[in-house]
């Protein structure tokens, strides 16, 4: 609960995240543990304020208009980007799946879609605040993050839905990366005062192992399951052993590198980074040398990028934010 304002001696108005979407909505909360939701929609409220007589409410809302696009990874292909046909709303984390399909989060579910978005299937039978889907090379299942009541854990479901099960039970588990052989998941786990990188078997044959006693934002596992690349808390690109997490070496990369992807031959890393105020695609060889920019110009509103297995295509999330101020009355 945040942005609380006293309404009277025993009630307050406050913002509380919705369990399904994660977006903050306006609630009327009583001292006797009673609560009533006053707003309901796709807007995510960030701040509320009451007038002195508690009769008028000023609300700052953010409405998200997202689009998912596919495009060649290089301008040399001369093919224009194409947008998936999706209902208006908020979407997140599109990734490639087997057969040229796309998995993404949105509308309080996970979705499996074809390239035009006209044929899409929800993967979960209930509404849930899901994010960060990760699909192995064999494409048989999806590992993703579920947030409930302030706790984040990893879950797994079949690529066509079904077989839903919980993978981790930490307090704040996120940023999953599935090994190419589909046997392991690498993830970040945060507890108060400590961050770490963990590795868990997807067959539940043994407990998860802590590999690194420091945080990281995202991971990419090499095709031979021997190494993983990560971006640490200071923005450095590192190579580590997938067996025990030991540091192999640091790599030269832009400070804002993100969206890591390992090439299919295991000789390069691909990522997204800024150049002259614009986000660009980069290629970084594991051999000593400088990173090279790919000839693909990205729109300024691109937020997430995922590469296909052959590195020839990308799918990206483009986000437009609409910020409004609203006066609300007669809410008593």
C-alpha positions in Angstrom: 0.0 0.0 0.0 1.3 3.5 -0.9 0.2 7.1 -1.3 -2.2 6.8 1.6 -4.4 9.8 2.5 -6.7 10.1 5.5 -10.4 10.3 4.4 -11.7 10.6 8.0 -10.8 9.4 11.5 -11.1 5.7 10.6 -10.6 5.5 6.8 -7.9 6.2 4.3 -7.6 6.2 0.5 -4.5 4.4 -0.8 -3.0 2.7 -3.9 -2.8 -1.1 -3.8 -1.4 -3.2 -6.6 -3.8 -5.5 -8.4 -2.9 -9.2 -8.0 -3.8 -10.0 -11.6 -2.1 -7.1 -13.5 0.3 -5.5 -10.9 -1.2 -2.1 -11.7 -2.0 0.1 -8.7 -5.6 0.9 -8.2 -7.4 3.3 -5.7 -8.8 1.6 -2.6 -10.8 2.9 0.4 -9.3 1.2 3.5 -10.9 1.1 6.9 -9.4 0.8 10.3 -11.7 -2.3 10.9 -9.8 -4.1 8.1 -12.5 -3.3 5.6 -11.5 -2.3 2.1 -13.4 -1.3 -1.1 -11.9 -0.8 -4.5 -12.8 2.5 -6.1 -11.1 2.3 -9.5 -11.0 -0.5 -12.1 -9.3 -0.3 -15.5 -6.0 -0.5 -17.4 -4.7 2.7 -15.9 -1.9 2.3 -13.3 -2.1 5.0 -10.6 1.2 6.4 -9.2 0.0 9.1 -6.8 -3.2 10.4 -5.2 -3.9 13.5 -3.1 -7.0 14.7 -1.2 -8.3 18.2 -0.8 -8.5 19.5 2.8 -12.2 18.8 3.1 -11.6 15.2 1.7 -14.2 15.7 -1.0 -12.1 15.8 -4.1 -9.3 13.4 -5.1 -6.4 14.3 -7.5 -5.1 11.1 -9.2 -2.0 10.8 -11.3 -2.5 7.8 -13.7 -0.3 6.1 -16.3 -1.9 4.3 -19.2 0.3 2.0 -21.2 -0.1 1.4 -25.0 2.2 -1.5 -26.0 3.0 -3.1 -29.3 4.9 -6.2 -30.2 6.9 -6.1 -33.4 9.0 -8.6 -35.4 11.8 -7.6 -37.7 15.0 -8.9 -39.4 18.0 -8.5 -37.1 19.9 -6.7 -39.9 18.8 -3.8 -42.2 20.4 -5.8 -45.0 17.3 -7.9 -45.2 15.3 -4.9 -46.4 12.1 -6.2 -44.8 9.9 -3.8 -42.9 9.0 -4.5 -39.2 5.6 -6.1 -38.7 3.3 -5.6 -35.7 1.3 -8.3 -34.0 -2.5 -7.6 -34.0 -3.2 -7.4 -30.3 -6.0 -5.7 -28.2 -5.0 -2.4 -26.6 -3.3 -2.7 -23.3 0.0 -3.5 -21.5 2.3 -6.3 -22.6 5.7 -7.5 -21.5 8.7 -9.7 -22.4 8.1 -11.1 -25.8 10.4 -14.1 -26.6 10.8 -16.5 -29.5 9.5 -20.1 -29.2 9.8 -23.1 -31.5 8.2 -23.0 -34.9 8.6 -19.3 -35.2 6.0 -18.5 -32.6 6.1 -15.9 -29.8 5.4 -16.1 -26.1 4.6 -12.9 -24.2 3.0 -11.7 -21.0 0.0 -9.5 -20.9 -3.7 -9.1 -20.0 -3.0 -11.1 -16.7 -1.8 -14.2 -18.6 0.9 -15.7 -20.7 0.2 -16.1 -24.4 1.5 -18.2 -27.3 1.0 -16.4 -30.6 1.8 -16.8 -34.3 3.7 -14.0 -36.0 0.7 -11.8 -36.9 -1.0 -12.1 -33.5 -4.3 -13.3 -34.9 -3.9 -16.8 -33.6 -3.0 -16.6 -29.9 -3.7 -18.9 -27.0 -3.6 -18.2 -23.2 -1.2 -20.7 -21.4 -2.7 -20.3 -17.9 -6.2 -21.1 -16.8 -6.4 -18.3 -14.2 -5.5 -14.6 -14.2 -2.1 -14.1 -12.8 0.6 -11.4 -12.7 3.1 -13.2 -14.9 6.3 -11.8 -16.5 9.7 -12.8 -17.9 8.9 -16.0 -19.9 11.9 -18.1 -20.8 11.7 -20.8 -23.5 14.4 -23.5 -24.0 15.8 -24.4 -27.5 13.5 -27.5 -27.7 10.5 -25.2 -27.1 8.6 -27.8 -25.0 7.8 -25.5 -22.0 8.0 -22.0 -20.5 9.5 -20.9 -17.2 8.2 -17.5 -16.0 7.9 -15.3 -12.9 4.6 -15.0 -10.9 4.2 -12.2 -8.4 1.6 -12.7 -5.6 1.3 -10.6 -2.4 4.8 -9.1 -2.8 6.5 -12.5 -3.4 8.0 -13.5 -6.7 8.7 -17.1 -7.7 9.4 -19.1 -10.8 6.8 -21.4 -12.4 6.7 -23.7 -15.3 4.0 -24.7 -17.8 3.9 -26.6 -21.1 4.3 -24.6 -24.3 0.7 -25.4 -25.2 -0.5 -25.0 -21.6 -1.0 -27.6 -18.9 1.5 -29.2 -16.5 1.7 -26.0 -14.4 4.0 -26.3 -11.4 6.0 -24.1 -9.0 9.8 -24.2 -9.5 11.2 -22.0 -6.7 10.0 -20.9 -3.3 12.2 -18.0 -2.5 11.1 -14.5 -1.4 12.1 -12.7 -4.6 13.1 -15.0 -7.5 13.2 -13.6 -11.0 15.2 -13.1 -14.3 15.0 -16.8 -15.3 17.3 -18.2 -18.1 16.7 -21.9 -19.2 19.7 -23.9 -20.2 19.7 -25.0 -23.9 19.3 -28.6 -22.9 16.1 -27.7 -21.0 17.4 -29.3 -17.7 18.3 -26.2 -15.6 17.1 -22.7 -14.9 19.4 -19.9 -13.8 17.9 -17.0 -11.9 18.4 -14.1 -9.5 17.2 -14.5 -5.9 16.9 -11.5 -3.6 16.3 -11.5 0.2 16.6 -8.4 2.4 20.2 -7.3 2.4 21.5 -10.0 0.1 21.3 -10.8 -3.7 22.5 -13.9 -5.4 22.6 -16.0 -8.6 21.0 -19.5 -8.2 20.7 -22.6 -10.4 17.9 -25.1 -10.0 17.1 -28.4 -11.8 13.8 -28.4 -13.6 13.1 -32.1 -12.7 13.2 -31.2 -9.0 15.9 -33.9 -8.5 17.9 -31.8 -6.1 17.7 -28.4 -4.2 18.7 -25.2 -5.9 22.4 -24.2 -5.6 23.7 -20.6 -4.9 26.4 -19.9 -7.5 27.3 -16.3 -6.9 26.8 -14.1 -3.8 26.0 -10.9 -5.8 23.2 -9.6 -7.9 22.7 -9.6 -11.7 20.1 -8.2 -14.0 19.9 -10.9 -16.6 21.6 -14.0 -18.0 22.3 -16.0 -21.1 23.6 -19.6 -21.1 26.1 -20.8 -23.7 24.9 -23.5 -26.2 27.2 -26.1 -24.6 25.9 -25.4 -21.0 29.5 -24.6 -19.9 29.3 -20.8 -19.4 26.8 -18.1 -18.7 27.0 -14.4 -19.4 25.6 -11.9 -16.9 25.4 -8.2 -16.3 26.4 -7.4 -12.7 25.1 -4.6 -10.4 27.8 -2.2 -11.8 26.8 -2.9 -15.4 29.8 -5.0 -16.3 29.4 -7.9 -18.7 30.9 -11.1 -17.2 31.5 -14.7 -18.3 31.1 -17.3 -15.5 31.2 -21.1 -15.2 27.7 -22.6 -15.4 29.0 -25.4 -13.1 30.0 -23.4 -10.1 29.6 -19.7 -10.9 33.3 -18.9 -10.8 34.4 -15.8 -12.8 36.0 -16.7 -16.2 36.6 -13.1 -17.3 35.1 -9.6 -17.7 34.2 -8.5 -21.2 34.4 -5.0 -22.8 30.8 -3.8 -23.4 28.8 -0.6 -23.2 27.7 0.2 -19.6 24.0 -0.1 -20.5 24.1 -3.5 -22.3 21.0 -5.6 -21.9 18.9 -8.3 -23.6 21.8 -10.8 -23.7 21.7 -13.6 -26.3 24.3 -16.2 -27.0 25.0 -17.0 -30.7 24.2 -20.6 -31.8 27.9 -21.4 -32.4 28.8 -20.2 -29.0 31.4 -17.7 -30.3 29.6 -14.4 -29.8 27.2 -12.5 -27.5 24.4 -10.3 -28.9 22.9 -7.5 -26.9 21.1 -4.2 -26.9 23.0 -1.0 -25.9 22.8 2.8 -26.5 24.7 4.8 -29.0 24.3 8.6 -29.4 21.0 8.5 -27.5 19.5 5.6 -29.5 19.3 1.9 -28.7 21.2 -0.3 -31.1 21.9 -4.0 -31.5 25.5 -5.1 -30.9 27.7 -8.2 -31.5 30.5 -9.1 -29.1 33.0 -11.9 -29.9 34.3 -13.9 -27.1 37.8 -13.5 -28.5 39.5 -10.3 -27.4 38.3 -7.2 -29.3 35.8 -4.4 -29.4 32.0 -4.9 -29.8 30.5 -4.2 -33.3 27.2 -2.5 -34.0 24.7 -4.4 -36.2 23.1 -2.4 -39.0 19.6 -2.3 -37.5 18.1 1.0 -36.5 15.6 0.6 -33.6 12.8 3.1 -32.7 13.4 5.1 -29.6 10.4 3.5 -27.8 11.8 -0.1 -27.9 12.0 -1.6 -24.4 12.7 -5.3 -24.8 14.4 -7.4 -27.6 14.6 -11.2 -28.1 16.6 -12.9 -30.9 15.4 -16.0 -32.8 17.6 -19.1 -32.4 19.3 -18.5 -35.8 19.9 -14.8 -34.9 18.2 -13.7 -38.1 15.1 -12.2 -36.5 14.2 -10.1 -33.5 10.9 -9.6 -31.6 10.7 -6.4 -29.6 8.3 -4.5 -27.3 7.5 -0.9 -28.1 5.9 1.1 -25.3 4.0 4.4 -25.3 3.0 5.9 -22.0 0.1 8.3 -21.5 0.2 10.2 -18.3 -3.0 12.0 -17.0 -4.2 13.9 -14.0 -7.8 13.3 -13.0 -10.1 15.0 -10.5 -12.5 12.5 -8.8 -15.5 13.4 -6.7 -18.5 11.6 -5.2 -16.4 8.6 -4.1 -17.9 8.5 -0.6 
